[in-house]
């Protein structure tokens, strides 16, 4: 329960610092995911380091960032907040929505490279108002990775 509370704080803390004009588009999210897939295929360890580097603009732009988790144990291997590394994605919940379990299930048995989407509601940057958000995700090897954006 404490872990879920910490995860929610990490997620909301990242959102609160983003102003509305800094919200990425669906196209920008897809382009970032495509760059992430190419990086993972070239060198997984180097890619994960790059995804976790907040200064790397290829994988952190506006409110967009690459997240990854191990499809075996569900633990985050890349996330915007270092506090989330090693945390089980399946434990993430937003209100009554088990978005973490849904994100895990989305790619766990997916064919490698197939891009899938997950819709959910999330607080709009700078407010508490819940608005539609979408996660585009894929599996590359043992990594489930994605990028989320506000619709």
N, C-alpha and C positions, 0 to 999 in steps of 0.2 A: 504494500500500500504506500509506504514511504517512497519507494522507487517510482511508482506511478505519479505521485505528487511532484517529485523532483523532475520527472520527464515533462510533466505539464508545465511546470515553471520554466524549464529550458525552452520549450516550444513557444510559450507566450512571451517570454523575455525577448526572444529573437524577433517576434512579430511586432512587439510594441516599439522597437527602435526603427522600424521601417515606415517611412512616410508614403502616402498614397502615390505620389509621382514616381516612386522608386519600385513600383510593382512590375515584374517581368511578364511578358506575354507567353501565350501557348507556343508560338513559333520559337521564341528565345529559349524556352524550356526544352523543347525538342532538340534544338541545335546543341544545347549544353549536354543533353543526354547522349546524343550522337558522338560528341567529343569524348565523353566519359567512356563510352563503349570502345572507341578506338584506343584510348589510353589503356584500358583494362586488357585489351587483347595484346597490346604491345608489351606491357610490363605491369602486372597486377600490383606488386609492392610499390612501385614508383607512382602508379596511378592513385592508390589509396593515400599515399603521402600528399600528393597534389590536391586531392579532394578535401583533405583535412587542413590544408593551408589556406587560411582566410584571405591571404594576400594574393592568391592565385585567381586572377580575374577570369580565366577560362572556366573555372568551376564555382565561382562566387561572383554573382553580378546582381545588383539590386536586391530583391528578396529571393532570388533563385540560388540554389546550391545543390550539389550532388550529395545524396545520401546512399549508403550501401550497408547491407547486412549479410552475414553468412547464412546461406539457405539451409545449412545443417543445424546450427544451434540458435539461429535467429539473432545473434548479437551484432550490434552496429559495429562496422569497421570504418565507416566514414560518416561524419555528420557535422553540421555547422558548429555545434557546441561540443567541445571536447568532453564535457560532462556526460554525454550520451554514449561515448565509445564503450563498448562492452555491455551496454544495456540491451536487453532482449526486446526487439521491435514488437513482439507479440503482446507485450505488456502495455503498450501505448493505448490510451483511451481518451477520447474527447467527449465529455459528458457521458452519454450511454452508448456511444459508438466505439466499438473495438477496432479502430482504424489500423492499429498495428497488426492485429491478427489478420485483418483483411489484406493488408499490404503484403504480409508474409505469404498467405495463401495464394495471392494473385500470381506470384512468380515461382513459388516453390517447385511446382511440377510443370511449369511452362517450358515449351521448347526454347532452347537457348537462342537469344537474339530477338524473340518475339516481343513486341512492345504491347503492353496492356495498360489500361487506365483504371483509376480508382477515383470515384467522386465522394466528397464528404464536405461537411460544413466546418469552417474555421473562423476565428475572430478576424475581422477586417483590420489591417494595420492601423494602429492608433485609436482603435475603438474596441468595444466589447461585442459589437454586432456580428453575429454569425452569418457568413456569406459562403457561397459555393466555391470550392477549391478542387483542383484535380491533380492527381499524381500520375505521371507517366513512368512506367517501370519496365525493366527487362531483367533477364538473368543471363549473366556471362560467367561460365564456369560455376564456381560455388558462391558467387556474389549476386545478390539481388540489389539492383541499383535503380534510383529514380531521381526525378526532379519534380517539384510541385509548383503550381502557379494558381493565382486567383483567376477565376473564370469571369 
